[in-house]
Amino acid sequence: MRATVRHVAEGTYLVHGTNTNWVILTEGDAVTLIDTGYPGDREGLLASLAEVGSPPESVTAVLITHAHSDHLGSAQYLSAAYGTPVYAHEAEVPHARRDFLHQVTVGQVLRNGWRPGVLPWAAHALRSGGTADVAVTAPEAFPQSGPGPLDLPGRPVPVHTPGHTAGHCAFHFPHTGVVVSGDALVSGHPTSRTRGPQMLTDMFHHERATAVASLDVLARLDGGLLLPGHGPLHEGSVRDAARLARERAQ
């Protein structure tokens, strides 16, 4: 499946896969990859790395916003094939191992099948490997003991934004004004008719009230470029984007 690469800031690339985005951070010859798309996005993932001049063995680490199959799809592949460490928030590590699964169920999808876009999205998710086993054998908690940037290419700052999953994390880049929001704040989705900053449909969230509260966390971040897990790049105040999504969630 094809992927579209967009250079959005110094050393920062937003990649649109099939309904899901990932982010490539480059620093010299080294790369940090945030999320990996669906399993069916693997060809596009590898092509996106090649497009920015980075072979997969140059990926220093994979960071996971959260362990849903459309973000975790090729993490284990990179770990097994290239020894790439896979990092997530400590609360998300067991989810990435599949000690449990907090993901929309077939029953929930069927109950929401009357909503516009849900059934076509579900068919696409199945074709893309949405129900495949994407467990990561040995995911690790972020390699730091306190707040601040990770010592990885791009210097991402993890920001815990639970609700979508218990260990969901966004990543803040104060030096470029970029916020990678994962699924805590998106700008579009095939199951939504709304355009611009918004939350995903309720069925996707493990704890909706907590997910709504996490929008206040994002609203405290300085930034002018929002790189969401779904939808296009949003240019403009991240604070305002988070506040608008919260208003729309009421």
Steps between C-alpha positions, in 0.01 A plus 500: 500500500630845408595768750531874452794674667483868599792698642339716771791631711874461537573128497128420536282314250129420526411190303143417396446127466162338441277686748785519756802728532852449632787743556867478402758704694846530346821616663805446283491135393282393794120474515225480758173357373174587676238232429507257208151484346302185430678172421385557143686833495841332527597554137400866530686533830825370351450714190448811715829434680675457166347825373667697782828315440483266797522120474311310771822409679554871570190513722638554851165441668129458438280708730137397531228752578282201589475131421201478269563285194487794258797661680693192615487313168870468415662563839572132566627458144758775549594362840548146371666588168727785611512485880319834525380574855129575536411753770166604650364650818535254789121457514495410130782243510276206603247608238772486232593151625131408474470407864157654437329677212320833529375542146163541331327163471311348208183530707553871556564552130182315408295699751634817340463375145213740434740793531632645172840362408522231770449191282735618220759583765457155659544327164818699439631419849449128436678518163789687664556246776301666775430167668850355450728406789728803535625431853849630575713240673706734716367857508667732749398806698646829380874511583492782753423540866351849501336768284672650199612385157606148417861457391393393152507665155259794501505531882130414549337587832239238600171642630267251667150543356299202625144412414521371145712232669644503851853575385431720199774761449539805282844642421597866524784671316538846659788596268289459184150565635385152400260280698449139393160424650435137403131425552451736794422777249443445129407715202283251315400134472299290254229452765455875554339769287670771706808672361773646715595437865279241668490188711447162342156339518417377851529130414874536449578627853572274796391774746330789324485736801873460555563556129301825516704610805823432306403771253572745785851355523553563129357851537791585729761428233658776292492413134382604157508167314280207595597161358203272577466124483218545249423783262711772340760726654334778701680833485414742779499519877499155658334656806212625288473166321472310829243746633290472183507120524387523862211727404398259227513211748237652729 
